[in-house]
């Protein structure tokens, strides 16, 4: 039997509270609260049916993939997969586990915490000796022998590469941290995986605070001097075919997700080591801001702190894309630490990126070093300044979030200048939220599935699948229901019940 902890929220039975017991500023508010009684019941029942189906019929060993045929005979993550393989990379196992935690916090129902614990236990089985996770976890005993899983012991001649790409290891760790906290650290296996993972992630940082895309062991500090970013005297216009996975990496939010994970660990566990790790990553972002005339960031840097090639369509350049992530991470650090120094690079970066906007208001993904001319590729992967023959698999132009970042910068400065305020009180659900909840409830079929028209991406053109169960839809809908259930909790005398 699983031991779980209930959150300190008493959820009254939906039908037990009448309109007379609900307070609101006007009869219309009371009426909407009365409507919420029935809608809460429907939302609660839908949440229970959907999660039961997903947990009992879709899960493999507590883990999940990305998409399934509606009859569950075909399944995939970022690739075709069998029924004994699960995916870590979002929207895989950690993302589903987070949705279960959202449901638990909203309802106090221990079933959802048990479900989150199952996903966490699956991740424990997939943690590598190197401390993190690969994109996938193999549950079949024969296939597991190829990976150096920490719980299995022997790592010799086995796959042992931790990946920080696409929020893989970081997402797994964040779920484990949250589940460990929810369980009051009572599950020894989950608690041990958290410590092992956090230690590995902190130890994988280079002396300048950066993380690589992947690692198997901590770096040798003597090989990685700390220096600020700069422009190389020259750089190759052809891809050099070198391994880029050990470069100092911002691409795919490696740094941003690492900082988010370490700040979460610090907030929930109170250990200053994890705050120090997040700050080291912030120090790297300060160092990595390019000097004038392009004071933004590159996707990745070599040991000389020069922008470097990654894949054949990711050249040395200043990036209009990953620079957004760098700025948002510095804003996050400023809010978390109360230190204004993290904000200092932002005005220069924002001004430069505004000067670099394309005529349509977007930004080029890549700007040539020093000249600042937009860089593109042809479909044959020839580097060019012409955007007339772009490959379609990659965003060589990105939307501008500069207005939103500038507003966030203003709000963050105001927050740092005044004492921290208590979190705002809970709010009632809006009519738009109620409409969305009704749509989600009505879309659930008799089996507890959200089935939609769609194809499986990795099963080939001959695959007959036309209706799928998409993990992203499940996660999104569970969160819609959970947010509503949390916001519509019955109130008496101004208090939540």
matplotlib code that plots the C-alpha trace (Angstrom):
import matplotlib.pyplot as plt

x = [0.0, 1.3, 1.8, 0.7, 0.3, -2.8, -2.5, -4.0, -7.1, -10.6, -12.7, -16.4, -18.6, -19.9, -23.5, -23.4, -23.1, -26.1, -26.4, -27.4, -24.0, -22.0, -21.1, -20.4, -20.5, -23.8, -26.6, -24.9, -21.7, -23.8, -25.5, -22.2, -21.0, -24.2, -23.4, -20.0, -21.4, -22.6, -19.7, -17.3, -18.9, -18.6, -15.0, -14.1, -15.6, -13.9, -10.6, -10.9, -12.0, -9.3, -6.4, -7.6, -7.6, -4.2, -2.7, -4.2, -4.3, -1.7, 1.2, 4.1, 5.7, 4.5, 6.0, 4.6, 5.3, 4.1, 1.4, -0.6, -3.0, -6.5, -6.5, -3.0, -1.4, 1.0, 3.0, 5.8, 8.0, 10.5, 10.6, 8.7, 8.5, 7.2, 5.1, 8.1, 9.8, 8.8, 10.0, 11.6, 11.9, 8.7, 5.9, 6.8, 6.9, 7.8, 5.3, 2.5, 3.7, 3.5, -0.1, -0.9, 0.6, -1.5, -4.6, -3.5, -2.9, -6.3, -8.3, -6.4, -7.2, -4.4, -5.0, -3.3, -0.3, 0.0, -0.1, 2.7, 4.7, 4.4, 5.8, 8.6, 9.4, 9.6, 12.1, 14.2, 14.5, 15.8, 18.4, 21.9, 25.0, 26.2, 23.3, 20.8, 18.6, 18.7, 15.7, 14.1, 13.9, 13.9, 11.8, 12.4, 15.1, 17.1, 17.1, 18.0, 21.3, 22.5, 22.1, 24.0, 21.0, 22.0, 19.5, 21.0, 24.6, 27.2, 28.0, 30.9, 30.6, 27.0, 25.2, 25.8, 25.3, 23.2, 21.4, 20.4, 18.9, 15.2, 14.7, 15.2, 17.2, 16.0, 12.3, 12.9, 14.7, 12.0, 9.3, 11.4, 12.0, 8.3, 7.2, 9.9, 8.7, 5.0, 5.9, 7.9, 11.1, 9.6, 10.3, 14.0, 14.5, 13.0, 14.9, 18.2, 17.6, 17.0, 20.3, 22.2, 20.7, 21.3, 24.9, 25.5, 23.9, 25.9, 29.1, 28.6, 28.9, 32.1, 34.2, 32.4, 29.0, 27.9, 26.4, 27.1, 24.4, 25.4, 27.9, 29.1, 31.4, 32.4, 34.7, 38.4, 38.6, 42.2, 41.0, 38.3, 39.6, 37.1, 37.0, 34.4, 32.8, 34.4, 34.6, 37.0, 39.4, 37.8, 35.4, 34.7, 31.8, 31.5, 30.4, 33.6, 31.9, 33.1, 31.3, 29.4, 27.8, 30.4, 30.2, 28.9, 25.2, 22.2, 20.5, 17.2, 17.2, 19.9, 21.0, 17.4, 16.1, 19.2, 18.6, 14.9, 15.7, 18.3, 16.1, 13.3, 15.6, 16.8, 13.2, 11.9, 14.9, 16.6, 20.1, 22.3, 24.3, 21.5, 21.2, 24.9, 24.7, 21.9, 24.0, 27.0, 24.9, 23.8, 27.5, 28.1, 25.3, 26.9, 30.2, 28.5, 26.9, 28.8, 30.5, 29.4, 28.3, 26.1, 25.5, 23.3, 24.0, 25.1, 23.6, 26.8, 30.4, 33.8, 36.4, 37.7, 34.2, 33.7, 30.4, 30.8, 29.1, 26.7, 24.6, 25.1, 22.3, 23.5, 26.5, 28.6, 26.4, 24.6, 21.1, 17.7, 16.2, 18.2, 18.9, 15.3, 15.9, 19.1, 17.2, 14.3, 16.7, 18.5, 15.1, 14.2, 17.5, 16.8, 13.4, 14.6, 17.7, 16.6, 19.8, 19.6, 23.0, 21.4, 19.4, 22.3, 22.8, 19.2, 18.9, 21.9, 20.6, 17.0, 18.3, 20.5, 17.8, 15.4, 17.9, 18.1, 14.4, 13.5, 11.1, 8.2, 8.9, 10.5, 14.2, 16.5, 17.6, 21.2, 23.1, 26.5, 29.3, 30.1, 28.4, 25.0, 23.7, 21.0, 22.3, 20.2, 20.7, 19.5, 17.8, 21.2, 22.6, 24.7, 25.2, 23.7, 22.2, 19.2, 16.0, 14.5, 15.3, 15.0, 14.7, 11.3, 12.3, 13.9, 12.9, 15.3, 13.1, 11.6, 9.0, 10.1, 9.3, 11.1, 8.1, 7.1, 10.7, 10.9, 7.6, 8.9, 12.1, 10.1, 8.0, 11.1, 12.8, 9.7, 9.6, 13.3, 12.6, 9.8, 9.4, 8.0, 4.3, 2.2, 0.8, -2.5, -5.7, -7.4, -9.7, -13.0, -13.0, -13.9, -16.6, -14.0, -12.5, -15.9, -16.5, -13.1, -13.8, -17.2, -15.4, -12.8, -15.4, -17.6, -14.6, -13.9, -15.3, -17.0, -13.6, -12.0, -10.0, -9.4, -9.2, -8.5, -7.9, -4.2, -1.3, 1.7, 4.8, 7.3, 5.4, 5.8, 3.4, 1.6, 0.5, -3.3, -3.6, -6.0, -7.1, -4.7, -4.3, -1.8, 0.0, 0.1, -3.7, -4.0, -1.6, -3.3, -6.8, -5.8, -4.4, -7.5, -9.6, -7.2, -7.0, -10.8, -11.2, -8.7, -10.3, -13.9, -13.5, -16.6, -16.3, -18.0, -17.4, -14.6, -12.7, -12.0, -13.5]
y = [0.0, 3.4, 5.9, 9.4, 12.8, 14.8, 18.5, 20.8, 21.6, 20.4, 19.9, 19.9, 17.6, 19.4, 18.9, 19.6, 23.4, 25.4, 28.9, 30.2, 29.2, 30.9, 34.5, 36.9, 40.6, 40.4, 37.9, 37.3, 36.1, 33.8, 32.5, 31.8, 30.0, 28.0, 27.0, 26.0, 23.4, 21.3, 22.1, 21.2, 17.8, 17.2, 18.4, 16.3, 13.2, 13.9, 14.3, 11.1, 9.1, 10.6, 10.0, 6.5, 5.6, 7.1, 5.5, 2.1, 1.7, 4.0, 3.9, 1.5, 1.0, 4.4, 6.1, 7.6, 8.4, 11.3, 9.9, 6.7, 5.3, 5.4, 1.6, 1.8, -0.7, 1.9, 4.4, 6.9, 9.5, 11.3, 8.0, 4.8, 2.9, -0.3, -0.9, -1.3, 2.0, 5.4, 8.9, 11.4, 14.4, 16.5, 16.0, 12.6, 11.1, 14.1, 16.3, 13.8, 13.5, 17.3, 17.2, 14.6, 16.8, 19.7, 17.5, 16.5, 20.1, 21.2, 18.4, 16.9, 13.5, 11.1, 9.1, 11.8, 11.9, 8.1, 8.5, 11.2, 8.9, 6.1, 8.4, 9.4, 5.8, 5.1, 8.0, 6.5, 3.3, 5.4, 7.5, 6.9, 6.3, 9.7, 11.2, 12.3, 10.8, 9.9, 10.8, 7.4, 4.7, 1.0, -1.2, -4.5, -6.4, -7.3, -3.8, -2.4, -4.1, -1.6, 1.4, 2.2, 2.6, 3.6, 1.2, -1.7, -1.1, -1.9, 0.9, -0.7, -0.4, 0.8, 4.0, 6.5, 9.9, 12.4, 14.8, 18.3, 18.8, 19.7, 19.9, 16.1, 15.7, 19.0, 18.1, 14.6, 16.2, 18.9, 16.2, 14.1, 17.2, 18.1, 14.5, 14.1, 17.3, 16.1, 12.8, 14.5, 12.7, 9.4, 7.4, 6.5, 5.7, 8.9, 10.9, 9.3, 9.9, 13.6, 13.9, 12.0, 14.1, 17.4, 16.6, 15.5, 18.6, 20.9, 19.0, 19.1, 22.9, 24.2, 26.6, 29.6, 28.2, 26.9, 23.5, 21.4, 19.7, 16.3, 14.8, 11.6, 13.0, 16.4, 18.5, 19.0, 22.6, 23.1, 22.7, 25.4, 28.9, 31.5, 34.4, 36.7, 36.2, 37.8, 37.6, 35.2, 36.5, 34.3, 31.3, 28.5, 29.0, 25.3, 22.9, 21.5, 18.2, 18.4, 17.1, 20.1, 18.4, 19.6, 23.3, 25.9, 25.6, 28.0, 26.2, 24.4, 26.3, 24.2, 27.1, 28.3, 24.9, 24.2, 27.5, 26.7, 23.3, 24.6, 27.4, 24.9, 22.7, 25.6, 26.8, 23.4, 21.9, 25.0, 23.9, 26.9, 24.7, 24.7, 28.5, 28.8, 26.6, 28.7, 31.8, 30.3, 29.7, 33.4, 34.4, 32.6, 34.5, 37.7, 36.6, 35.2, 38.5, 39.5, 42.9, 45.7, 45.9, 42.9, 42.7, 39.7, 35.9, 33.0, 29.5, 27.9, 28.9, 27.1, 27.1, 30.4, 31.9, 32.4, 31.5, 28.1, 25.7, 23.1, 21.2, 21.9, 24.5, 26.2, 28.5, 30.7, 33.7, 36.0, 34.7, 36.4, 33.3, 32.1, 35.7, 35.8, 32.8, 34.3, 37.6, 35.7, 33.6, 36.7, 38.2, 35.0, 35.2, 38.8, 38.0, 34.9, 36.5, 40.1, 41.1, 43.9, 43.0, 40.3, 43.0, 45.1, 43.4, 43.7, 47.3, 46.9, 43.6, 44.9, 48.0, 45.9, 43.4, 46.2, 47.6, 44.1, 43.5, 42.3, 44.4, 42.1, 42.7, 39.3, 38.5, 36.4, 33.3, 34.0, 37.3, 37.2, 38.1, 41.8, 42.6, 41.8, 40.6, 37.9, 34.4, 31.7, 28.3, 26.9, 23.6, 22.2, 23.7, 26.3, 29.4, 32.5, 35.9, 35.2, 33.8, 32.6, 28.9, 28.0, 24.4, 23.9, 21.9, 24.7, 28.3, 30.5, 33.5, 33.9, 36.2, 39.1, 39.0, 42.3, 44.2, 41.6, 41.3, 45.1, 45.1, 42.3, 44.2, 47.2, 45.0, 43.3, 46.5, 47.7, 44.4, 44.8, 48.3, 47.4, 44.8, 41.5, 41.2, 38.2, 36.1, 37.4, 35.7, 33.1, 34.2, 32.9, 31.3, 33.4, 32.6, 31.8, 29.3, 27.7, 27.5, 25.8, 23.3, 22.4, 21.8, 19.6, 17.6, 17.1, 16.0, 13.1, 9.9, 7.0, 5.2, 8.3, 9.3, 12.5, 11.2, 13.5, 13.4, 13.0, 11.0, 9.3, 11.0, 8.2, 5.2, 5.9, 7.0, 3.6, 3.8, 3.6, 5.7, 8.6, 9.0, 9.5, 10.0, 12.9, 13.3, 17.1, 17.2, 15.0, 17.3, 20.4, 19.2, 17.9, 21.3, 23.1, 20.9, 21.3, 25.1, 25.3, 23.0, 25.0, 28.3, 27.2, 25.8, 26.5, 29.6, 30.4, 33.6, 34.5, 31.3, 28.4, 25.0]
z = [0.0, -0.9, 1.9, 0.9, 2.6, 2.1, 1.5, 4.1, 2.2, 3.2, 0.1, 0.9, -1.0, -4.1, -3.4, 0.3, 0.0, -1.1, -2.4, 1.0, 2.4, -0.3, 0.1, -2.8, -3.5, -5.5, -6.4, -9.8, -8.0, -5.8, -8.9, -10.6, -7.4, -7.5, -11.1, -9.9, -7.6, -10.6, -12.8, -10.0, -9.7, -13.4, -13.5, -10.5, -12.1, -15.4, -13.8, -11.9, -15.0, -17.3, -14.8, -14.0, -17.7, -18.3, -15.2, -15.7, -19.5, -21.0, -18.5, -18.7, -15.3, -14.3, -17.3, -20.5, -24.1, -26.3, -28.6, -28.9, -31.5, -30.0, -29.5, -27.8, -30.2, -31.6, -29.6, -29.9, -28.2, -30.4, -32.3, -32.6, -29.3, -27.8, -24.8, -22.5, -23.4, -21.9, -22.6, -20.2, -22.6, -22.2, -22.8, -21.5, -18.0, -15.9, -17.6, -16.9, -13.3, -12.9, -14.1, -11.5, -8.8, -10.0, -9.6, -6.1, -5.0, -6.4, -4.8, -1.9, -3.3, -2.5, -5.7, -7.7, -5.4, -5.7, -9.5, -9.3, -7.1, -9.7, -12.3, -10.0, -9.2, -13.0, -13.3, -10.5, -12.5, -15.5, -13.7, -15.1, -13.1, -14.4, -12.4, -15.0, -17.7, -21.4, -23.5, -22.9, -20.3, -21.2, -18.8, -20.7, -18.8, -22.0, -23.3, -19.9, -20.1, -22.6, -20.2, -17.1, -14.8, -11.3, -9.7, -11.7, -10.6, -13.3, -15.7, -17.7, -21.5, -21.2, -22.2, -19.5, -21.1, -19.2, -21.5, -20.6, -24.1, -24.4, -20.6, -20.2, -17.0, -15.6, -15.9, -14.4, -11.4, -10.9, -10.7, -8.3, -6.1, -6.0, -5.3, -2.6, -1.0, -1.2, 0.5, 3.3, 2.0, 3.2, 0.0, 0.3, -3.3, -4.6, -2.0, -3.0, -6.7, -5.9, -4.1, -6.8, -9.6, -7.9, -7.1, -10.7, -12.2, -9.9, -10.5, -14.3, -14.3, -15.9, -13.7, -15.4, -14.4, -17.8, -18.5, -21.5, -23.5, -22.3, -19.9, -18.3, -15.6, -14.1, -16.2, -15.4, -14.1, -15.4, -19.0, -18.8, -17.9, -17.0, -19.4, -21.0, -24.4, -27.4, -31.2, -32.9, -35.5, -38.0, -38.1, -40.6, -43.0, -43.4, -40.6, -39.1, -38.1, -34.5, -31.4, -30.0, -27.0, -24.5, -25.5, -23.1, -24.2, -24.1, -27.0, -26.1, -22.8, -21.2, -18.9, -18.2, -17.3, -15.1, -13.2, -12.8, -11.3, -8.9, -7.7, -7.1, -5.1, -3.0, -2.4, -1.3, 0.3, 1.8, 0.8, -0.2, -2.5, -5.1, -4.9, -5.4, -8.5, -9.9, -9.3, -11.0, -14.1, -13.8, -13.7, -16.9, -18.6, -17.5, -19.0, -22.1, -23.1, -26.3, -26.3, -28.6, -31.4, -30.5, -26.8, -26.7, -26.5, -28.8, -28.8, -27.7, -26.9, -27.1, -24.4, -25.7, -25.1, -28.8, -30.5, -32.1, -34.5, -33.2, -35.8, -39.5, -39.4, -36.2, -37.0, -34.8, -34.4, -32.1, -31.7, -31.7, -30.1, -27.2, -26.1, -25.0, -22.7, -21.3, -20.4, -18.8, -16.8, -15.5, -14.6, -12.7, -10.8, -9.8, -8.4, -6.6, -5.0, -4.7, -6.4, -9.0, -10.6, -12.7, -14.5, -15.6, -19.1, -20.2, -21.4, -23.7, -25.1, -25.6, -27.4, -29.7, -30.5, -31.3, -33.8, -35.3, -35.9, -39.4, -41.5, -40.5, -36.7, -36.1, -35.4, -37.3, -35.4, -36.3, -36.8, -38.4, -35.9, -35.9, -39.2, -37.7, -41.1, -40.7, -41.5, -43.1, -44.8, -48.1, -48.2, -49.2, -46.0, -47.6, -45.4, -46.9, -46.2, -48.4, -46.8, -50.0, -49.8, -46.1, -44.7, -43.1, -40.0, -38.1, -37.1, -38.8, -37.8, -34.4, -32.9, -30.8, -27.1, -26.4, -25.3, -22.8, -21.5, -21.1, -19.1, -17.0, -16.4, -15.1, -12.8, -11.5, -10.7, -8.8, -6.9, -5.9, -4.6, -2.3, 0.5, -0.7, -0.4, 0.6, -2.3, -3.5, -2.2, -4.3, -7.0, -8.4, -11.9, -14.9, -17.4, -20.0, -17.6, -17.0, -20.8, -21.2, -18.4, -20.1, -23.4, -21.7, -19.8, -22.9, -25.0, -22.6, -24.0, -22.1, -21.6, -20.0, -23.1, -24.9, -28.5, -31.4, -35.1, -35.8, -37.1, -35.5, -36.7, -36.6, -38.0, -41.6, -44.4, -44.5, -40.8, -40.7, -37.5, -37.9, -34.3, -31.5, -27.7, -27.4, -24.1, -24.5, -24.7, -21.6, -19.6, -20.8, -20.0, -16.5, -15.7, -17.0, -14.6, -11.7, -12.0, -12.1, -9.1, -7.1, -8.1, -7.5, -4.0, -1.9, 0.3, 3.6, 5.4, 3.0, 3.6, 1.4, 2.4]

ax = plt.figure().add_subplot(projection="3d")
ax.plot(x, y, z, "-o")
ax.set_aspect("equal")
plt.show()
